[in-house]
Amino acid sequence: MNPDLNAMALFVRVVQFKSFSEASKRLGVPISTVSRKVSELEKFLGIRLLERSTRKLRLTELGEEYYLYCARGLEEFDKGALVINDRQAEISGTLRLSIPPSLSETLIAPVLCDYQNLYPNIIIKTLVTERYVDLIEDGVDIALRVGKLNDSSMIAKPMLVYRHLLVATPEYLKSHNHLVHPNDLKQHRLITFGGWHEQVMCTLNNKSCSVNIAINSSLSINEMSGVLYAAEIGHGIADLPAPLCNKAIKKGKLIEVLPDWQFAPTTLWAVCPSKRHTLRMISLFMEFCREKFRKQNVYTGI
């Protein structure tokens, strides 16, 4: 068991301010709390740190030695806080992003809010679009793009690798024809992301072969939240990115269809114009975004 770090900090301040009452006043902590915390620290250590009298305090021999270690540690904590505050104050400006609609709400929006909480002086302007924006012409700092990249003049870093899933409600699957092969999908109501005219083509792979299927969608929507909604009410089988339908799968609202047959993995890239000196807020965002996905253990379906 480790000592209470808060108690250690209060002990240091009591010594520095030369009294419990002054430490209480300066820190805005009730004097009873300060006294109790220091007493608890002494009990934990099994030694007397301070000799108390009505007029003054005096460190014991062991208390003086212990104080030096605690004061050194507290000083390092204070330095660390100053470094963070200074860095946050330094990072400012307007960050212009282009992001795909398929992952904007579920995956990207929380990252933007967390990044801005860390660097409050940064203004973030976000364009959610399917359009393949020209970063230079449109004045975009970072574009988050899905899939294969063609423009080699840009700086690109992989943020996340995931795959799409075919999903449906348990109720839908119980009341419709059984699925054992991708060709069976033609007998089902299919919900896809897309526009008015294009026919959806997909390739599914298992351990031994690949199957290419031309899908005539029963319902096609060029907005992923609409596809997710239709899937969750049991309207049919939907093709969705794994991070987008993660919560519904965890709650049992949706289950994966044909789990032995998989789409090829997809990469989410952060792309920025190739410049000799990339703005710090841009490089920080790219690293923050990738680290955030890693720490959150974003469901990828891989």
Long-range contacts (C-beta under 8 A, 24 or more apart in sequence): 1-44, 3-41, 3-44, 3-45, 4-37, 4-40, 4-41, 4-44, 6-37, 7-37, 7-38, 7-40, 7-41, 7-44, 8-41, 8-70, 8-73, 8-74, 9-70, 9-74, 9-77, 10-34, 10-37, 10-38, 11-37, 11-38, 11-41, 11-49, 11-67, 11-70, 12-67, 12-70, 12-71, 12-74, 14-38, 14-50, 14-57, 15-50, 15-57, 15-59, 15-67, 15-71, 16-71, 18-56, 18-57, 19-56, 19-57, 20-57, 88-118, 88-119, 88-120, 88-121, 89-121, 90-280, 91-119, 91-121, 91-122, 91-280, 91-281, 91-284, 92-119, 92-121, 92-122, 92-281, 93-121, 93-122, 93-123, 93-279, 93-281, 94-122, 94-123, 94-124, 94-125, 95-122, 95-123, 95-124, 95-125, 95-141, 95-142, 95-281, 95-282, 95-285, 96-125, 96-126, 96-127, 96-139, 96-140, 96-141, 96-142, 97-124, 97-125, 97-126, 97-127, 97-140, 97-141, 97-142, 97-143, 97-144, 98-126, 98-127, 98-129, 98-133, 98-135, 98-138, 98-140, 98-142, 98-143, 98-144, 99-126, 99-127, 99-128, 99-129, 99-143, 99-144, 100-128, 100-129, 100-130, 100-144, 100-145, 100-146, 101-128, 101-129, 101-130, 101-222, 101-223, 101-224, 102-146, 102-193, 102-224, 102-241, 102-244, 103-144, 103-146, 103-224, 103-241, 103-243, 103-244, 103-268, 104-128, 105-225, 106-243, 106-244, 106-246, 106-247, 107-160, 107-243, 107-244, 107-293, 107-298, 108-144, 111-288, 111-289, 111-292, 111-293, 114-288, 114-292, 115-285, 115-288, 115-289, 118-288, 119-281, 119-284, 122-281, 130-222, 135-271, 135-272, 135-273, 136-273, 141-272, 141-279, 141-282, 142-270, 142-271, 142-272, 142-282, 142-285, 142-286, 143-270, 143-271, 143-272, 144-268, 144-269, 144-270, 144-271, 145-268, 145-269, 145-271, 146-266, 146-267, 146-268, 146-269, 147-266, 147-267, 149-269, 149-271, 151-271, 153-274, 154-271, 154-272, 154-273, 154-274, 155-271, 155-272, 155-273, 155-274, 155-275, 155-278, 156-269, 156-270, 156-271, 157-269, 157-270, 157-286, 157-290, 158-267, 158-268, 158-269, 158-290, 159-267, 159-268, 159-269, 159-270, 159-286, 159-289, 159-290, 159-293, 160-243, 160-267, 160-268, 160-290, 160-293, 160-298, 160-300, 161-265, 161-266, 161-267, 161-268, 161-300, 161-302, 162-241, 162-242, 162-243, 162-265, 162-266, 162-268, 162-298, 162-299, 162-300, 162-301, 162-302, 163-241, 163-242, 163-262, 163-263, 163-264, 163-265, 163-266, 163-300, 163-301, 163-302, 164-239, 164-240, 164-241, 164-242, 164-263, 164-266, 164-301, 165-239, 165-240, 165-241, 165-242, 165-245, 165-249, 165-256, 165-257, 165-263, 165-301, 166-237, 166-238, 166-239, 166-256, 166-257, 166-258, 167-231, 167-237, 167-238, 167-240, 167-245, 167-248, 167-249, 167-254, 167-255, 167-256, 167-257, 168-231, 168-234, 168-236, 168-237, 168-238, 168-254, 168-255, 168-257, 169-231, 169-232, 169-233, 169-234, 169-253, 169-254, 169-255, 170-252, 170-255, 171-234, 172-234, 172-235, 172-236, 172-237, 173-255, 173-257, 179-257, 179-258, 181-211, 181-258, 181-261, 182-211, 182-213, 182-258, 182-261, 183-211, 183-213, 185-213, 185-215, 185-237, 185-258, 186-213, 186-215, 186-216, 188-236, 188-237, 189-218, 189-219, 189-235, 189-236, 189-237, 190-215, 190-216, 190-217, 190-218, 190-219, 190-236, 190-237, 190-238, 190-239, 191-217, 191-218, 191-219, 191-220, 191-221, 191-227, 191-230, 191-231, 191-235, 191-236, 191-237, 191-238, 191-239, 192-217, 192-219, 192-220, 192-221, 192-227, 192-238, 192-239, 193-220, 193-221, 193-222, 193-223, 193-224, 193-227, 193-239, 194-220, 194-221, 194-222, 195-220, 195-222, 196-220, 200-239, 202-239, 202-263, 203-263, 203-264, 204-258, 204-261, 204-262, 204-263, 205-261, 205-262, 205-263, 205-264, 206-260, 206-261, 206-262, 207-260, 211-261, 241-266, 242-299, 242-300, 242-301, 242-302, 243-298, 243-299, 243-300, 246-298, 246-299, 249-299, 250-299, 262-301, 265-302
